[in-house]
């Protein structure tokens, strides 16, 4: 992974305190964390990053595969260049899996994962991949005015948030644009076929799941709980992207996870 050492990733940095790196899901960008950035910046040096091939970050160098291992190492190389060592991390969906992978290797102080991928059954994986491909196709074929319409908002946002009306038209159009321009989307989605839960964590972790998650249904939280050997926190009234549904709750979960995280056994 030496060629990752020179990659420049786009990021947003706010606040002061212990470093906290935030990672988004497939097809998203760092702005998905915007509702919670200022809340978290009161206690942390918050660094929200665009993964390689997503958002405004450049694609991976030729020959490197889009999978969880490569993306995780790219983020680790990135924070190393910023002079950060062993940060707290939090991630959503794909980013949640990356956070748990980092926890399994002990390269972070703590990890908080919101609806992490990788804990699906075969049928749930097929369903999730189908929904993501549908959203991607809609993003690539929809003009901005349709995305911001009530119908477009309900369709695009309905799979990802519990309360689409809380997402502004500007935020929605920006998110759809990020999905449309995600050069790493197809290869990363294909890598889901071979994804399995990472090894047991070596550091404290917190796993939380939106009770109304329509992309990765909450029954997957049971498997995540068995993997972590702990109960998974269920986020009341939230969907797949809880930072839009309840920013205060999400910020509190991350703060609690970094301050007094639930420790896994083994």
C-alpha positions as CSV (number, residue, x, y, z in Angstrom):
1,X,0.0,0.0,0.0
2,X,3.0,2.3,-0.3
3,X,1.5,4.1,-3.3
4,X,-1.3,5.4,-1.0
5,X,1.2,7.5,1.0
6,X,1.2,10.3,-1.5
7,X,-2.6,10.5,-2.0
8,X,-4.2,13.8,-1.1
9,X,-7.8,13.5,0.2
10,X,-10.3,16.3,0.5
11,X,-11.5,17.0,4.1
12,X,-13.1,19.5,6.4
13,X,-11.5,20.2,9.8
14,X,-13.0,22.0,12.7
15,X,-12.6,22.3,16.5
16,X,-9.9,21.4,18.9
17,X,-9.2,18.5,21.3
18,X,-8.6,14.8,20.7
19,X,-8.6,14.0,16.9
20,X,-11.8,12.4,15.6
21,X,-11.9,11.2,12.0
22,X,-15.4,10.8,10.3
23,X,-15.9,8.5,7.3
24,X,-19.0,8.5,5.0
25,X,-20.7,5.6,3.2
26,X,-20.6,4.5,-0.4
27,X,-21.6,7.2,-2.8
28,X,-21.5,10.0,-0.2
29,X,-19.1,12.8,0.7
30,X,-17.9,14.4,3.9
31,X,-20.8,16.8,3.9
32,X,-23.1,14.0,5.1
33,X,-21.6,14.8,8.6
34,X,-22.3,18.6,8.3
35,X,-25.3,18.5,10.7
36,X,-23.0,17.2,13.6
37,X,-19.7,18.9,12.8
38,X,-20.1,22.0,15.0
39,X,-21.6,19.9,17.8
40,X,-18.6,17.6,17.8
41,X,-16.1,20.4,17.3
42,X,-16.9,21.6,20.8
43,X,-14.9,18.6,22.1
44,X,-12.8,17.2,19.3
45,X,-10.5,18.2,16.5
46,X,-12.9,16.9,13.9
47,X,-11.7,15.7,10.5
48,X,-14.4,14.7,8.0
49,X,-12.8,13.1,5.0
50,X,-13.9,12.3,1.4
51,X,-12.8,8.7,0.7
52,X,-10.7,8.0,-2.4
53,X,-13.0,8.1,-5.5
54,X,-15.8,9.8,-3.7
55,X,-16.8,13.4,-3.1
56,X,-14.0,15.7,-4.2
57,X,-11.1,13.3,-3.5
58,X,-9.2,11.9,-6.4
59,X,-9.6,8.2,-7.4
60,X,-7.3,5.5,-6.2
61,X,-4.0,5.1,-8.1
62,X,-4.3,2.6,-11.1
63,X,-4.1,-1.0,-10.1
64,X,-5.4,-0.6,-6.5
65,X,-8.7,-2.2,-5.8
66,X,-11.7,-0.4,-4.3
67,X,-12.4,-2.4,-1.2
68,X,-12.5,-1.9,2.5
69,X,-8.9,-2.7,3.1
70,X,-7.6,-0.3,0.5
71,X,-9.9,2.5,1.6
72,X,-9.1,2.1,5.3
73,X,-5.3,2.2,4.6
74,X,-5.8,5.3,2.4
75,X,-7.5,7.1,5.3
76,X,-4.8,6.0,7.8
77,X,-2.1,7.3,5.4
78,X,-4.1,10.5,5.1
79,X,-4.3,11.2,8.8
80,X,-0.6,10.3,9.2
81,X,0.3,13.1,6.8
82,X,-1.7,15.4,9.0
83,X,0.4,14.5,12.0
84,X,-2.5,12.6,13.6
85,X,-1.8,9.3,15.5
86,X,-4.4,6.9,16.8
87,X,-7.5,9.1,16.5
88,X,-11.0,8.3,17.6
89,X,-13.0,7.3,14.4
90,X,-16.7,7.2,13.5
91,X,-18.2,6.0,10.3
92,X,-21.6,5.5,8.6
93,X,-22.5,2.5,6.5
94,X,-19.3,1.7,4.5
95,X,-17.5,4.2,6.8
96,X,-18.8,2.3,9.8
97,X,-17.2,-0.9,8.5
98,X,-13.9,0.9,8.0
99,X,-14.1,2.2,11.6
100,X,-14.7,-1.4,12.9
101,X,-11.9,-2.7,10.7
102,X,-9.5,-0.1,12.2
103,X,-10.7,-1.1,15.7
104,X,-9.9,-4.7,14.9
105,X,-6.3,-3.8,14.0
106,X,-5.9,-1.5,17.0
107,X,-4.9,1.6,15.1
108,X,-7.5,3.9,16.7
109,X,-8.4,4.8,20.3
110,X,-12.1,4.0,19.8
111,X,-14.6,3.4,17.0
112,X,-18.2,4.3,16.6
113,X,-20.1,2.7,13.7
114,X,-23.6,3.7,12.5
115,X,-25.4,0.9,10.5
116,X,-22.1,-0.6,9.3
117,X,-22.2,-2.7,6.1
118,X,-21.1,-6.4,6.2
119,X,-23.6,-7.9,8.6
120,X,-26.1,-8.8,6.0
121,X,-27.6,-12.2,5.0
122,X,-27.3,-13.2,1.3
123,X,-30.8,-11.9,0.5
124,X,-30.2,-8.6,2.4
125,X,-27.0,-8.1,0.5
126,X,-28.9,-8.6,-2.8
127,X,-31.5,-6.1,-1.6
128,X,-29.0,-3.5,-0.4
129,X,-27.0,-3.7,-3.6
130,X,-30.2,-3.4,-5.7
131,X,-31.3,-0.3,-3.8
132,X,-27.9,1.3,-4.1
133,X,-27.8,0.7,-7.9
134,X,-31.3,2.1,-8.2
135,X,-30.3,5.2,-6.3
136,X,-27.2,5.6,-8.5
137,X,-29.2,5.2,-11.7
138,X,-31.7,7.8,-10.4
139,X,-28.9,10.2,-9.5
140,X,-27.3,9.9,-13.0
141,X,-30.6,10.4,-14.8
142,X,-32.4,13.0,-12.8
143,X,-32.1,16.8,-13.3
144,X,-31.6,18.9,-10.2
145,X,-35.1,20.3,-10.3
146,X,-36.5,16.8,-10.1
147,X,-34.2,15.8,-7.2
148,X,-35.5,18.8,-5.2
149,X,-39.2,18.1,-5.9
150,X,-41.4,16.5,-3.3
151,X,-41.5,13.3,-5.3
152,X,-37.7,13.3,-5.8
153,X,-37.1,14.1,-2.1
154,X,-39.4,11.2,-1.0
155,X,-37.8,8.7,-3.4
156,X,-34.1,9.6,-2.9
157,X,-34.3,10.5,0.8
158,X,-36.8,7.9,1.8
159,X,-34.3,5.0,1.6
160,X,-31.7,6.9,3.6
161,X,-33.3,9.1,6.2
162,X,-36.4,8.7,8.4
163,X,-37.5,12.4,7.8
164,X,-36.7,13.5,4.3
165,X,-38.4,16.9,4.9
166,X,-35.5,17.8,7.3
167,X,-33.0,17.6,4.5
168,X,-32.8,20.9,2.6
169,X,-33.0,21.0,-1.2
170,X,-29.4,22.3,-1.4
171,X,-28.2,19.3,0.7
172,X,-30.2,16.8,-1.3
173,X,-29.0,18.1,-4.6
174,X,-25.4,18.1,-3.4
175,X,-25.7,14.6,-2.1
176,X,-27.2,13.3,-5.4
177,X,-24.4,15.1,-7.2
178,X,-21.8,13.3,-5.1
179,X,-23.5,10.0,-5.8
180,X,-23.6,10.7,-9.5
181,X,-19.8,11.6,-9.6
182,X,-18.6,8.8,-7.4
183,X,-16.0,7.2,-9.7
184,X,-15.3,4.5,-7.1
185,X,-18.9,3.5,-6.7
186,X,-19.3,0.5,-9.0
187,X,-16.1,-1.3,-7.9
188,X,-16.7,-0.6,-4.2
189,X,-20.2,-2.0,-4.6
190,X,-18.9,-5.1,-6.3
191,X,-16.4,-5.6,-3.4
192,X,-19.4,-6.0,-1.0
193,X,-19.9,-9.5,-2.5
194,X,-16.8,-10.7,-0.7
195,X,-17.1,-8.6,2.5
196,X,-17.3,-10.4,5.8
197,X,-17.2,-9.0,9.4
198,X,-13.7,-8.0,10.5
199,X,-11.8,-9.7,13.2
200,X,-12.8,-8.9,16.8
201,X,-12.0,-5.4,17.9
202,X,-8.9,-4.6,20.0
203,X,-10.2,-1.2,21.2
204,X,-13.5,0.1,22.6
205,X,-16.3,0.3,20.1
206,X,-19.8,1.6,19.9
207,X,-22.3,0.3,17.3
208,X,-25.6,2.1,16.7
209,X,-28.5,1.4,14.2
210,X,-31.4,3.6,13.0
211,X,-34.6,1.9,14.0
212,X,-36.1,2.9,10.6
213,X,-33.1,2.0,8.5
214,X,-34.6,1.0,5.1
215,X,-31.3,0.3,3.4
216,X,-29.7,-2.0,6.0
217,X,-32.7,-3.2,8.0
218,X,-32.3,-3.2,11.8
219,X,-32.3,-7.0,12.0
220,X,-28.7,-6.8,10.9
221,X,-28.0,-5.0,14.2
222,X,-28.5,-8.4,15.9
223,X,-25.6,-9.9,13.9
224,X,-23.5,-6.9,14.6
225,X,-24.2,-7.3,18.3
226,X,-23.2,-10.9,18.3
227,X,-19.9,-10.0,16.5
228,X,-19.2,-7.2,19.0
229,X,-20.4,-9.3,21.9
230,X,-22.4,-6.4,23.1
231,X,-25.8,-4.8,22.6
232,X,-26.2,-2.5,19.7
233,X,-27.7,0.9,20.4
234,X,-31.0,1.5,18.5
235,X,-31.5,5.1,17.5
236,X,-35.2,6.0,17.9
237,X,-36.8,7.9,15.0
238,X,-33.7,7.6,12.8
239,X,-33.0,6.1,9.4
240,X,-29.8,4.9,7.6
241,X,-28.2,8.4,8.0
242,X,-29.1,9.4,11.5
243,X,-26.9,12.5,11.4
244,X,-29.7,14.1,9.3
245,X,-32.6,12.8,11.4
246,X,-31.2,13.6,14.9
247,X,-27.9,15.4,14.9
248,X,-27.8,15.9,18.7
249,X,-28.4,12.2,19.3
250,X,-25.6,11.2,16.9
251,X,-23.2,13.7,18.4
252,X,-24.0,12.4,21.8
253,X,-23.4,8.7,20.8
254,X,-20.0,9.6,19.3
255,X,-19.0,11.6,22.4
256,X,-20.1,8.9,24.7
257,X,-18.3,6.3,22.6
258,X,-15.0,8.2,22.7
259,X,-15.3,9.2,26.4
260,X,-16.6,6.0,28.0
261,X,-17.1,3.5,25.2
262,X,-18.7,0.1,25.7
263,X,-15.9,-2.4,25.7
264,X,-16.2,-5.6,23.7
265,X,-15.3,-9.0,25.3
266,X,-12.4,-10.8,23.7
